[in-house]
Amino acid sequence: MAKVALVTGATAGIGASFARLFASEGFDLVLVARDEARLRETAENLKNEFGVNSEIVRADLTNIKELAAVEARVASEINPINVLVNNAGFGIKASFLTSNIAEEADLLDVLVRAPMRLMHAVLPVMKARNEGAIINVSSVATWITSGTYSASKSYLTVLSESLHTELRNTNVKVMALCPGFTRTEFHQRGNMHMTGLPNFLWLNADRVVAKAWRDVQSGSALSIPGWQYGILSTFARFGPRPIVRKLGINVRMKQRTK
């Protein structure tokens, strides 16, 4: 029986790159996203190219009933999930001072509630089998102060590190993937201004995912792709907080500029 990887936000960007990587390694897939047409197209493409089977689960992770369906799948012991990738996410361009509270709540549902609940559902199965891996797609924004997005990613990174430590004597691996700016649909969907960003700061999604897969298999708690973000994250984690706070605000202001 083929191993199974479940990826949320599987139809674009980093999620789609994860789906392709796992398919290339012979995993069957459970693809989760909101757009059923894109899910079916992705599943068909992976079948044609790699010969793997894909379940599709159309789910809006802000909807607790639809999230519950994904929870039920990851909790299954009949056809267990070997790898869970919590990737779904989005950003909000507006300042928290002026943003729409419903959008802020949706962001927390997708970036915090959904991965927390999916991990809580899958970990008992992985622990019982003493096998499995969870990759939580976080961000280098974890370590800067950039609104609700940073706060949400901080939660995900800290919880990942905590679980990584708690499970250190098992064969269950938990890791936070913390990339910087990556060429995906993310910024366009958030209507964020990114044209002034230097080319050397952009990462390639396939390379980000390949490094993440190597890192989680080697037992890393964190994966930070790109030398530039290795430097930036070190400064953000250990540098003077007043400077780090100013850096975070400056990044947000540039993204809001038309």
PASEBA-1860 file (N, C-alpha, C; in nm, 3 decimals):
! residues 258
1> MAKVALVT> 0.084/-0.119/0.000/0.000/0.000/0.000/0.088/0.125/0.000 ~ 0.056/0.218/-0.087/0.134/0.341/-0.096/0.114/0.426/0.029 ~ 0.217/0.500/0.064/0.202/0.598/0.170/0.111/0.711/0.122 ~ 0.055/0.784/0.219/-0.043/0.888/0.187/0.001/1.020/0.249 ~ -0.002/1.125/0.169/0.026/1.260/0.217/-0.097/1.347/0.197 ~ -0.135/1.420/0.299/-0.245/1.515/0.290/-0.190/1.655/0.291 ~ -0.231/1.736/0.194/-0.183/1.873/0.179/-0.302/1.967/0.174 ~ -0.305/2.066/0.263/-0.408/2.169/0.253/-0.357/2.283/0.165
9> GATAGIGA> -0.449/2.349/0.098/-0.408/2.452/0.002/-0.325/2.392/-0.109 ~ -0.373/2.279/-0.163/-0.290/2.193/-0.249/-0.291/2.231/-0.396 ~ -0.367/2.331/-0.435/-0.384/2.357/-0.578/-0.294/2.469/-0.632 ~ -0.219/2.534/-0.546/-0.135/2.645/-0.593/-0.015/2.662/-0.502 ~ 0.089/2.727/-0.555/0.203/2.769/-0.474/0.275/2.656/-0.405 ~ 0.310/2.679/-0.280/0.386/2.581/-0.202/0.308/2.451/-0.186 ~ 0.178/2.460/-0.168/0.097/2.339/-0.156/0.102/2.253/-0.280 ~ 0.092/2.315/-0.397/0.101/2.240/-0.522/0.239/2.179/-0.540
17> SFARLFAS> 0.342/2.250/-0.497/0.478/2.195/-0.505/0.494/2.074/-0.414 ~ 0.435/2.081/-0.295/0.438/1.963/-0.207/0.366/1.846/-0.272 ~ 0.251/1.871/-0.330/0.175/1.763/-0.394/0.257/1.696/-0.504 ~ 0.324/1.776/-0.584/0.407/1.720/-0.692/0.525/1.642/-0.635 ~ 0.588/1.695/-0.532/0.702/1.624/-0.473/0.659/1.487/-0.420 ~ 0.549/1.484/-0.345/0.505/1.356/-0.289/0.463/1.260/-0.401 ~ 0.396/1.312/-0.503/0.357/1.226/-0.615/0.480/1.167/-0.683 ~ 0.585/1.248/-0.696/0.707/1.199/-0.762/0.775/1.090/-0.680
25> EGFDLVLV> 0.746/1.085/-0.551/0.803/0.982/-0.464/0.707/0.867/-0.440 ~ 0.597/0.863/-0.513/0.506/0.749/-0.508/0.399/0.755/-0.401 ~ 0.386/0.867/-0.332/0.278/0.882/-0.234/0.144/0.896/-0.306 ~ 0.040/0.835/-0.251/-0.095/0.875/-0.286/-0.126/1.003/-0.208 ~ -0.226/1.076/-0.255/-0.248/1.209/-0.201/-0.391/1.231/-0.155 ~ -0.405/1.316/-0.054/-0.534/1.373/-0.019/-0.517/1.523/-0.037 ~ -0.588/1.578/-0.134/-0.574/1.718/-0.172/-0.691/1.798/-0.116 ~ -0.659/1.901/-0.040/-0.762/1.981/0.026/-0.752/2.126/-0.022
33> ARDEARLR> -0.864/2.181/-0.066/-0.871/2.321/-0.105/-1.017/2.360/-0.121 ~ -1.041/2.489/-0.149/-1.179/2.537/-0.161/-1.236/2.518/-0.301 ~ -1.149/2.518/-0.402/-1.193/2.518/-0.542/-1.195/2.375/-0.595 ~ -1.315/2.319/-0.609/-1.326/2.178/-0.650/-1.275/2.156/-0.791 ~ -1.298/2.252/-0.880/-1.252/2.236/-1.019/-1.099/2.228/-1.023 ~ -1.032/2.313/-0.948/-0.886/2.309/-0.947/-0.835/2.183/-0.878 ~ -0.907/2.137/-0.777/-0.870/2.011/-0.712/-0.874/1.896/-0.812 ~ -0.982/1.888/-0.888/-0.995/1.780/-0.985/-0.889/1.789/-1.093
41> ETAENLKN> -0.859/1.911/-1.137/-0.755/1.930/-1.237/-0.618/1.888/-1.183 ~ -0.590/1.927/-1.059/-0.462/1.890/-0.998/-0.450/1.739/-0.983 ~ -0.556/1.674/-0.936/-0.555/1.529/-0.920/-0.533/1.458/-1.054 ~ -0.599/1.508/-1.158/-0.585/1.446/-1.290/-0.443/1.462/-1.343 ~ -0.387/1.581/-1.326/-0.251/1.606/-1.373/-0.150/1.517/-1.301 ~ -0.166/1.500/-1.171/-0.074/1.416/-1.095/-0.089/1.269/-1.133 ~ -0.212/1.228/-1.161/-0.236/1.091/-1.206/-0.169/1.065/-1.341 ~ -0.185/1.160/-1.432/-0.128/1.143/-1.566/0.024/1.144/-1.563
49> EFGVNSEI> 0.083/1.228/-1.480/0.228/1.242/-1.480/0.298/1.137/-1.394 ~ 0.237/1.104/-1.279/0.308/1.018/-1.184/0.236/0.885/-1.156 ~ 0.113/0.871/-1.204/0.039/0.747/-1.182/-0.010/0.727/-1.040 ~ -0.023/0.834/-0.964/-0.068/0.822/-0.824/-0.216/0.853/-0.815 ~ -0.276/0.803/-0.707/-0.417/0.829/-0.681/-0.431/0.947/-0.585 ~ -0.534/1.025/-0.606/-0.560/1.140/-0.520/-0.706/1.141/-0.476 ~ -0.727/1.152/-0.346/-0.858/1.186/-0.294/-0.868/1.338/-0.296 ~ -0.985/1.389/-0.326/-1.002/1.534/-0.315/-1.105/1.564/-0.206
57> VRADLTNI> -1.073/1.662/-0.125/-1.163/1.706/-0.018/-1.183/1.856/-0.037 ~ -1.300/1.892/-0.090/-1.328/2.035/-0.104/-1.371/2.089/0.033 ~ -1.293/2.181/0.085/-1.323/2.232/0.218/-1.276/2.376/0.232 ~ -1.363/2.458/0.287/-1.328/2.592/0.329/-1.292/2.581/0.478 ~ -1.167/2.602/0.510/-1.120/2.577/0.647/-1.169/2.680/0.747 ~ -1.237/2.785/0.699/-1.302/2.877/0.794/-1.435/2.822/0.841 ~ -1.484/2.718/0.773/-1.613/2.656/0.806/-1.588/2.536/0.895 ~ -1.635/2.539/1.017/-1.601/2.435/1.115/-1.654/2.298/1.071
65> KELAAVEA> -1.768/2.293/1.002/-1.822/2.165/0.957/-1.735/2.107/0.845 ~ -1.689/2.192/0.755/-1.603/2.143/0.647/-1.464/2.107/0.700 ~ -1.415/2.181/0.796/-1.289/2.145/0.862/-1.302/2.010/0.932 ~ -1.418/1.984/0.991/-1.439/1.857/1.061/-1.426/1.738/0.967 ~ -1.464/1.756/0.841/-1.450/1.648/0.744/-1.303/1.616/0.719 ~ -1.219/1.720/0.717/-1.075/1.698/0.699/-1.018/1.633/0.825 ~ -1.064/1.677/0.941/-1.020/1.614/1.067/-1.052/1.464/1.067 ~ -1.171/1.430/1.023/-1.210/1.289/1.021/-1.118/1.209/0.930
73> RVASEINP> -1.078/1.270/0.818/-0.988/1.197/0.727/-0.852/1.175/0.789 ~ -0.796/1.276/0.853/-0.662/1.258/0.909/-0.663/1.166/1.031 ~ -0.780/1.151/1.094/-0.790/1.063/1.210/-0.816/0.918/1.173 ~ -0.836/0.890/1.043/-0.867/0.754/0.999/-0.751/0.659/1.025 ~ -0.784/0.542/1.079/-0.684/0.438/1.101/-0.685/0.334/0.990 ~ -0.785/0.340/0.902/-0.798/0.242/0.796/-0.698/0.269/0.684 ~ -0.690/0.392/0.642/-0.594/0.433/0.540/-0.521/0.556/0.594 ~ -0.427/0.534/0.686/-0.374/0.645/0.765/-0.289/0.743/0.683
81> INVLVNNA> -0.284/0.864/0.734/-0.202/0.970/0.675/-0.059/0.955/0.726 ~ 0.034/0.944/0.634/0.176/0.935/0.672/0.240/1.073/0.686 ~ 0.196/1.167/0.602/0.250/1.303/0.608/0.134/1.401/0.600 ~ 0.132/1.495/0.694/0.035/1.604/0.693/0.110/1.734/0.667 ~ 0.066/1.808/0.566/0.123/1.939/0.538/0.014/2.044/0.558 ~ 0.028/2.122/0.664/-0.063/2.233/0.689/-0.010/2.355/0.615 ~ -0.065/2.377/0.496/-0.013/2.481/0.408/-0.112/2.594/0.381 ~ -0.241/2.567/0.388/-0.340/2.668/0.348/-0.321/2.798/0.426
89> GFGIKASF> -0.335/2.909/0.355/-0.320/3.036/0.423/-0.343/3.154/0.331 ~ -0.354/3.271/0.390/-0.365/3.395/0.314/-0.323/3.509/0.404 ~ -0.304/3.625/0.345/-0.265/3.742/0.422/-0.365/3.855/0.405 ~ -0.358/3.952/0.493/-0.445/4.070/0.488/-0.358/4.192/0.468 ~ -0.390/4.270/0.367/-0.309/4.387/0.335/-0.327/4.499/0.437 ~ -0.449/4.518/0.485/-0.481/4.633/0.569/-0.419/4.622/0.707 ~ -0.395/4.737/0.769/-0.354/4.742/0.909/-0.464/4.686/0.997 ~ -0.426/4.626/1.109/-0.525/4.579/1.206/-0.614/4.693/1.253
97> LTSNIAEE> -0.563/4.814/1.251/-0.639/4.931/1.297/-0.758/4.963/1.206 ~ -0.750/4.919/1.081/-0.856/4.952/0.985/-0.913/4.830/0.914 ~ -0.865/4.710/0.946/-0.906/4.590/0.872/-1.047/4.548/0.909 ~ -1.101/4.458/0.826/-1.232/4.400/0.849/-1.220/4.288/0.950 ~ -1.297/4.293/1.057/-1.282/4.195/1.165/-1.319/4.054/1.118 ~ -1.411/4.042/1.024/-1.446/3.909/0.973/-1.327/3.848/0.899 ~ -1.252/3.930/0.824/-1.133/3.879/0.756/-1.025/3.839/0.856 ~ -1.012/3.917/0.962/-0.915/3.882/1.067/-0.951/3.748/1.131
105> ADLLDVLV> -1.079/3.729/1.156/-1.123/3.603/1.217/-1.100/3.486/1.123 ~ -1.126/3.507/0.993/-1.102/3.401/0.895/-0.954/3.365/0.890 ~ -0.867/3.467/0.898/-0.724/3.441/0.896/-0.683/3.352/1.014 ~ -0.734/3.383/1.132/-0.703/3.299/1.248/-0.758/3.157/1.230 ~ -0.876/3.146/1.172/-0.933/3.012/1.149/-0.844/2.928/1.059 ~ -0.793/2.988/0.952/-0.713/2.913/0.854/-0.571/2.890/0.902 ~ -0.509/2.993/0.960/-0.368/2.984/0.997/-0.342/2.924/1.134 ~ -0.443/2.929/1.222/-0.424/2.879/1.359/-0.517/2.763/1.392
113> RAPMRLMH> -0.649/2.788/1.382/-0.743/2.685/1.424/-0.732/2.558/1.341 ~ -0.726/2.572/1.208/-0.724/2.454/1.122/-0.601/2.367/1.145 ~ -0.478/2.421/1.139/-0.363/2.333/1.163/-0.361/2.276/1.303 ~ -0.406/2.353/1.402/-0.410/2.300/1.538/-0.504/2.180/1.547 ~ -0.621/2.191/1.491/-0.718/2.082/1.498/-0.672/1.961/1.415 ~ -0.613/1.985/1.299/-0.568/1.873/1.217/-0.452/1.799/1.284 ~ -0.361/1.874/1.346/-0.253/1.806/1.421/-0.309/1.727/1.538 ~ -0.404/1.786/1.609/-0.461/1.718/1.724/-0.533/1.590/1.683
121> AVLPVMKA> -0.590/1.590/1.562/-0.661/1.472/1.513/-0.566/1.363/1.462 ~ -0.456/1.402/1.397/-0.369/1.303/1.334/-0.263/1.247/1.429 ~ -0.223/1.323/1.527/-0.111/1.278/1.611/-0.139/1.149/1.688 ~ -0.259/1.125/1.740/-0.282/0.996/1.807/-0.259/0.877/1.714 ~ -0.298/0.890/1.587/-0.278/0.782/1.491/-0.130/0.764/1.462 ~ -0.059/0.875/1.442/0.085/0.867/1.415/0.160/0.810/1.535 ~ 0.123/0.853/1.654/0.190/0.802/1.774/0.166/0.652/1.792 ~ 0.042/0.608/1.768/0.011/0.466/1.783/0.092/0.381/1.685
129> RNEGAIIN> 0.118/0.434/1.567/0.195/0.363/1.465/0.344/0.391/1.478 ~ 0.379/0.490/1.559/0.517/0.536/1.577/0.582/0.570/1.442 ~ 0.505/0.645/1.363/0.555/0.682/1.229/0.470/0.797/1.177 ~ 0.536/0.893/1.115/0.463/1.001/1.051/0.540/1.132/1.055 ~ 0.494/1.225/0.975/0.558/1.356/0.969/0.453/1.464/0.949 ~ 0.472/1.577/1.016/0.388/1.693/0.999/0.477/1.811/0.962 ~ 0.443/1.876/0.852/0.513/1.998/0.811/0.412/2.111/0.818 ~ 0.439/2.207/0.905/0.354/2.324/0.917/0.420/2.440/0.841
137> VSSVATWI> 0.351/2.487/0.738/0.408/2.595/0.658/0.386/2.726/0.732 ~ 0.493/2.772/0.795/0.490/2.896/0.871/0.557/3.004/0.787 ~ 0.643/3.086/0.847/0.702/3.198/0.774/0.812/3.261/0.857 ~ 0.906/3.328/0.790/1.002/3.409/0.866/0.933/3.525/0.935 ~ 0.808/3.554/0.894/0.730/3.656/0.964/0.706/3.618/1.110 ~ 0.727/3.490/1.142/0.721/3.444/1.281/0.798/3.535/1.374 ~ 0.913/3.583/1.328/1.006/3.653/1.417/1.003/3.805/1.404 ~ 0.913/3.857/1.319/0.900/4.002/1.312/0.759/4.040/1.356
145> TSGTYSAS> 0.733/4.170/1.368/0.602/4.216/1.414/0.528/4.274/1.296 ~ 0.444/4.193/1.237/0.375/4.233/1.114/0.230/4.191/1.119 ~ 0.160/4.241/1.221/0.016/4.220/1.231/-0.027/4.079/1.267 ~ -0.153/4.051/1.236/-0.212/3.922/1.272/-0.143/3.806/1.201 ~ -0.093/3.832/1.081/-0.024/3.725/1.007/0.098/3.677/1.084 ~ 0.182/3.770/1.129/0.300/3.732/1.208/0.259/3.661/1.336 ~ 0.158/3.714/1.403/0.114/3.654/1.529/0.067/3.511/1.507 ~ -0.005/3.489/1.397/-0.055/3.354/1.366/0.060/3.260/1.335
153> KSYLTVLS> 0.157/3.307/1.257/0.270/3.222/1.222/0.357/3.195/1.345 ~ 0.365/3.290/1.437/0.439/3.266/1.561/0.376/3.151/1.639 ~ 0.243/3.150/1.645/0.173/3.040/1.712/0.210/2.907/1.648 ~ 0.206/2.903/1.515/0.231/2.777/1.444/0.374/2.729/1.463 ~ 0.469/2.822/1.459/0.609/2.784/1.476/0.636/2.735/1.617 ~ 0.586/2.807/1.716/0.610/2.769/1.856/0.545/2.634/1.887 ~ 0.423/2.613/1.840/0.358/2.483/1.864/0.435/2.371/1.794 ~ 0.484/2.397/1.674/0.563/2.296/1.603/0.689/2.260/1.681
161> ESLHTELR> 0.759/2.361/1.730/0.880/2.335/1.807/0.849/2.258/1.935 ~ 0.737/2.293/1.998/0.698/2.224/2.121/0.670/2.076/2.094 ~ 0.593/2.048/1.990/0.562/1.910/1.956/0.686/1.834/1.910 ~ 0.772/1.900/1.836/0.898/1.838/1.794/0.976/1.790/1.915 ~ 0.983/1.873/2.018/1.057/1.837/2.139/0.986/1.725/2.215 ~ 0.854/1.733/2.226/0.779/1.633/2.300/0.787/1.496/2.234 ~ 0.801/1.494/2.102/0.804/1.368/2.027/0.945/1.325/1.988 ~ 1.045/1.386/2.051/1.185/1.363/2.008/1.229/1.218/2.022
169> NTNVKVMA> 1.169/1.141/2.109/1.209/1.001/2.127/1.119/0.904/2.050 ~ 1.047/0.957/1.952/0.960/0.874/1.869/1.002/0.890/1.723 ~ 0.933/0.818/1.635/0.956/0.832/1.491/0.853/0.924/1.425 ~ 0.786/1.004/1.507/0.693/1.105/1.457/0.765/1.239/1.455 ~ 0.767/1.302/1.339/0.844/1.426/1.322/0.748/1.543/1.298 ~ 0.775/1.654/1.366/0.698/1.777/1.345/0.796/1.889/1.318 ~ 0.769/1.966/1.214/0.861/2.073/1.175/0.785/2.194/1.123 ~ 0.836/2.312/1.152/0.784/2.435/1.093/0.872/2.475/0.976
177> LCPGFTRT> 0.811/2.494/0.862/0.879/2.547/0.744/0.860/2.698/0.744 ~ 0.971/2.773/0.745/0.964/2.919/0.760/1.030/2.988/0.641 ~ 0.963/2.991/0.527/1.021/3.058/0.410/1.001/3.209/0.417 ~ 1.075/3.279/0.333/1.051/3.420/0.312/0.962/3.437/0.190 ~ 0.979/3.547/0.117/0.897/3.575/0.000/0.919/3.467/-0.106 ~ 0.810/3.402/-0.146/0.816/3.291/-0.240/0.720/3.320/-0.355 ~ 0.763/3.289/-0.476/0.680/3.319/-0.594/0.561/3.224/-0.601 ~ 0.447/3.272/-0.554/0.321/3.198/-0.554/0.209/3.297/-0.584
185> EFHQRGNM> 0.084/3.254/-0.566/-0.031/3.344/-0.583/-0.059/3.426/-0.457 ~ 0.016/3.400/-0.349/-0.017/3.454/-0.218/-0.032/3.606/-0.219 ~ 0.069/3.676/-0.272/0.069/3.822/-0.263/-0.034/3.884/-0.358 ~ -0.053/3.823/-0.475/-0.154/3.874/-0.567/-0.293/3.861/-0.505 ~ -0.320/3.747/-0.442/-0.452/3.726/-0.380/-0.477/3.826/-0.268 ~ -0.370/3.865/-0.199/-0.383/3.963/-0.092/-0.374/4.107/-0.139 ~ -0.361/4.126/-0.273/-0.349/4.260/-0.332/-0.235/4.339/-0.268 ~ -0.122/4.271/-0.247/-0.007/4.333/-0.182/0.091/4.385/-0.286
193> HMTGLPNF> 0.145/4.501/-0.260/0.239/4.564/-0.352/0.378/4.504/-0.330 ~ 0.429/4.433/-0.431/0.557/4.363/-0.414/0.658/4.398/-0.524 ~ 0.627/4.496/-0.610/0.713/4.521/-0.725/0.849/4.577/-0.686 ~ 0.861/4.637/-0.569/0.988/4.693/-0.528/1.082/4.596/-0.459 ~ 1.038/4.470/-0.443/1.120/4.373/-0.372/1.234/4.326/-0.461 ~ 1.360/4.332/-0.412/1.473/4.286/-0.493/1.460/4.139/-0.532 ~ 1.506/4.106/-0.651/1.494/3.969/-0.701/1.560/3.866/-0.611 ~ 1.671/3.904/-0.545/1.743/3.805/-0.465/1.665/3.761/-0.342
201> LWLNADRV> 1.558/3.836/-0.308/1.476/3.797/-0.192/1.366/3.697/-0.228 ~ 1.345/3.674/-0.358/1.239/3.581/-0.399/1.291/3.437/-0.399 ~ 1.211/3.347/-0.345/1.243/3.205/-0.342/1.156/3.130/-0.443 ~ 1.206/3.015/-0.486/1.134/2.925/-0.576/1.060/2.821/-0.494 ~ 0.930/2.804/-0.519/0.848/2.715/-0.436/0.899/2.571/-0.438 ~ 0.939/2.520/-0.554/0.986/2.382/-0.561/1.113/2.361/-0.477 ~ 1.201/2.461/-0.477/1.323/2.449/-0.398/1.293/2.459/-0.248 ~ 1.199/2.546/-0.212/1.156/2.556/-0.073/1.105/2.423/-0.023
209> VAKAWRDV> 1.022/2.359/-0.104/0.959/2.233/-0.066/1.062/2.120/-0.060 ~ 1.153/2.115/-0.155/1.256/2.011/-0.155/1.341/2.019/-0.029 ~ 1.379/2.141/0.011/1.457/2.157/0.133/1.376/2.116/0.255 ~ 1.249/2.155/0.258/1.164/2.119/0.371/1.153/1.968/0.388 ~ 1.139/1.898/0.278/1.126/1.752/0.284/1.255/1.688/0.335 ~ 1.369/1.740/0.288/1.497/1.689/0.340/1.509/1.718/0.490 ~ 1.471/1.838/0.529/1.490/1.879/0.668/1.401/1.801/0.763 ~ 1.275/1.778/0.726/1.188/1.704/0.818/1.235/1.560/0.832
217> QSGSALSI> 1.284/1.501/0.724/1.333/1.363/0.733/1.460/1.352/0.817 ~ 1.536/1.460/0.822/1.659/1.458/0.903/1.632/1.492/1.049 ~ 1.506/1.525/1.081/1.471/1.551/1.220/1.481/1.696/1.263 ~ 1.485/1.788/1.169/1.494/1.930/1.204/1.362/1.981/1.262 ~ 1.374/2.075/1.355/1.255/2.140/1.409/1.209/2.256/1.322 ~ 1.306/2.319/1.254/1.278/2.434/1.169/1.346/2.415/1.034 ~ 1.281/2.464/0.929/1.343/2.470/0.797/1.331/2.614/0.748 ~ 1.447/2.676/0.724/1.449/2.815/0.678/1.523/2.818/0.545
225> PGWQYGIL> 1.451/2.814/0.434/1.515/2.809/0.302/1.580/2.942/0.265 ~ 1.694/2.934/0.198/1.758/3.053/0.144/1.857/3.116/0.241 ~ 1.979/3.138/0.191/2.082/3.199/0.275/2.038/3.335/0.326 ~ 1.965/3.411/0.241/1.923/3.545/0.279/1.829/3.544/0.399 ~ 1.743/3.441/0.402/1.648/3.433/0.513/1.710/3.367/0.636 ~ 1.816/3.289/0.615/1.893/3.242/0.729/1.953/3.360/0.805 ~ 2.007/3.456/0.730/2.064/3.576/0.793/1.954/3.660/0.857 ~ 1.846/3.686/0.781/1.739/3.771/0.831/1.674/3.712/0.956
233> STFARFGP> 1.649/3.581/0.953/1.582/3.520/1.067/1.670/3.521/1.190 ~ 1.801/3.505/1.171/1.893/3.511/1.286/1.888/3.649/1.350 ~ 1.891/3.754/1.266/1.881/3.889/1.320/1.747/3.911/1.389 ~ 1.638/3.867/1.324/1.504/3.889/1.380/1.486/3.815/1.512 ~ 1.549/3.699/1.526/1.534/3.621/1.649/1.620/3.673/1.763 ~ 1.738/3.724/1.729/1.833/3.758/1.835/1.872/3.905/1.839 ~ 1.823/3.985/1.741/1.857/4.126/1.738/1.776/4.208/1.836 ~ 1.812/4.336/1.852/1.737/4.425/1.944/1.591/4.436/1.902
241> RPIVRKLG> 1.501/4.413/1.993/1.359/4.411/1.959/1.307/4.544/1.905 ~ 1.353/4.661/1.954/1.303/4.785/1.893/1.332/4.793/1.743 ~ 1.450/4.744/1.701/1.484/4.746/1.559/1.400/4.644/1.483 ~ 1.382/4.527/1.543/1.301/4.423/1.479/1.157/4.471/1.462 ~ 1.104/4.539/1.563/0.967/4.591/1.553/0.955/4.693/1.440 ~ 1.054/4.779/1.428/1.053/4.879/1.321/1.061/4.812/1.184 ~ 1.144/4.709/1.173/1.156/4.634/1.049/1.022/4.575/1.008 ~ 0.951/4.515/1.103/0.821/4.455/1.074/0.721/4.557/1.024
249> INVRMKQR> 0.718/4.674/1.087/0.625/4.779/1.044/0.661/4.829/0.905 ~ 0.790/4.844/0.877/0.832/4.891/0.746/0.792/4.795/0.635 ~ 0.806/4.664/0.661/0.765/4.564/0.562/0.617/4.576/0.534 ~ 0.535/4.590/0.638/0.391/4.601/0.620/0.354/4.727/0.543 ~ 0.419/4.838/0.573/0.386/4.963/0.506/0.416/4.953/0.357 ~ 0.526/4.890/0.320/0.562/4.877/0.179/0.461/4.788/0.106 ~ 0.410/4.685/0.172/0.311/4.598/0.108/0.179/4.670/0.084 ~ 0.149/4.771/0.165/0.022/4.844/0.151/0.029/4.953/0.046
257> TK> 0.150/4.993/0.007/0.167/5.106/-0.083/0.125/5.070/-0.225 ~ 0.042/5.151/-0.284/0.000/5.129/-0.424/0.106/5.180/-0.519
END
